[in-house]
């Protein structure tokens, strides 16, 4: 029997994604996982949508919407902190609460990796994940990321410091010559 997540695709953001993007970007619970210090305005995200080239080499970031043809838009996955010199990028993923723990995040990561490794030739992807975020740690580890270090007291959430783990996945097609 075919798994419904096999029908998940990634696409560039469209203007009609603005409300979902605002909801994710302005969810204070998610701010603890990143570096945001406040909400984004509708104008800021509208400007992003109209001006972004959706080219990681131009924008130094790349955002995709996670979509299922029957279930609609399920979340976002993106690359940020792209470093063309060292050929690496940080991965971020946000899945709608009601769609978590159903394989959506894993499928989206695999699609993003295929795009990055096969098409763009990126050497490595990495993510910073709070050690106590068990679901997210499980997601990245199940997708083949390896824990390569921990940063103690790295992020502060509601006055308390948390350890963050760096997870990394190297391009399996990488050129091993020096």
N, C-alpha and C positions, 0 to 999 in steps of 0.2 A: 504494500500500500504506500502511495506517495505521501511524503510529509508535506504539510501545508507550507512550511517555511521554505521549501524548494521554490516557491512562487514569489519569494521576496526579491525585490530589486532595489537598486540605489539610483537616484536621479538628482539632478541639480535642483536647488531650491527655486520655487516659483513665488510670485507675489501672493498667491493664495495661501502660502505656508506661513505668512507673517504672524498670524495669531498663535500657531503652535510654537513658532520660534520664540515669540514673546513669553509664552507660558514657561518654556524650558529655561530660557535665559534669565527670567525673573523669579524663578523658584528658589527662594532663599535656602531651602534644604540642599539644593544642588551646589550652591555657592561654596559650601564647605569642601567640595571635591575639587574646586578650581581656584582661580585667583581673582574672581570677580569681587568687587567691593561695593557694588550697588546695582540697581536695576538699569536696564537699557530702555530707552524710549522707543515708541513706535517709529518716530522719525529716524532714529539711528539705525534701526534694523531695516527700514525701508530704503535708506541710503545704501546700506550694505548690499541689499538685494539688487539695487539698480547699478551699483558701481563695481561690484566684484566681477572679475573676469572668470572666476571658477577655474583658474589655472594656478596650480601650486607654485609654479616657477615665477609667476607675476605677483600673486597675492600673498605668498608665503603661508597660505592656508588653503584648505579645500574642504567644502562642506557638502554632504549628501543627505537627502531625505531617505528614510527607510520606508519602502512602500510595498504593500500587498494589493493585488488588483481587486480583491473582494473586501478586504478589511480596512483599506485606506492607508493613510500615513501613520506609521507606527513609532516614529522617532527620528533621530538624527545621528549621524556619525561623521566625525570630521578629523582632519589633520590640522595641526597648528604647530607653531614653533619649527617650521620647516627650515632646515639648514642645508642649503645646496652644496656647500663646501664639503661637509661630512656626509651628505646624502642620507639624512635621517629626519624623521618627523614624529611628533607626539600624536597619539590617538586619543580622541574623546568620544564617548558614546552616551546617548540619552534615549531611553526607551520609555514609552508611555507606561505609567504604573500598572494599568490593567493588562499589559502585554508582557510584563517581565516574567522570567522563569519559564518561558515557553519556547526558547531557542531563537528568538528574534535577534537578540544581541550577538549571539555566536554566528548566526548566518550573516548578519551585517558586517561583522569583523572579517569573516572569510571573504566576502565580496570586496570589501575595502582593500584587504591584503592582495587579492588577485589584481586589482587595479594598480596598486602601488608597486608591487613586485614585478608583475608581468609587463604592464604598459609603461609605467614611469621609471622603472629600474631603480627604485629606492632601495638602499642597502639595508636599512633597519627601521623598525617601528618600535615605539616605546610608550609606556603609560605610567603615570604615577597614580597609585591606588592606596587609599587609606587601608591599613592592615585590618582594621575592624570592619571594613566593608566586605563582608564574607561573600556576598553574591557577586560583586564585581571582581574580587580576587578569583573566585571560582570560574567566572566567565573567561577572563584572560588566560588563566592556566589551562582551561579546557580547550582553548583555541591555539595552544602551543606556545604561548609566551612563557618565558622563564623568569623567575625572580632573580634579579642580579644585584640586589642590595636594598637596604632599608635606611631610611633617614628618620632618626628619632626626633620627636617633638617638632616635626616639620610643618604641620599646619595647626592653626588655632581655631577651634570651633567653640563658640559660647564660653570663652575664657579657659578652655582646656586644650592642651596640646596633644596631638596624635601622631603616631608613627605612620609614615608613608613608605610603601614598597615601590621600587622601580621594576617594572616588568618589561621585557625586551623580546623581540622576535626578529631574527635575521632573515634576510631574503634567502630562501633555499636555492635560488638560481644565481646567487652572487658569484662574482669572479673572485677566486681565491688567490690570484696572483698579486704579488706586492710590487 
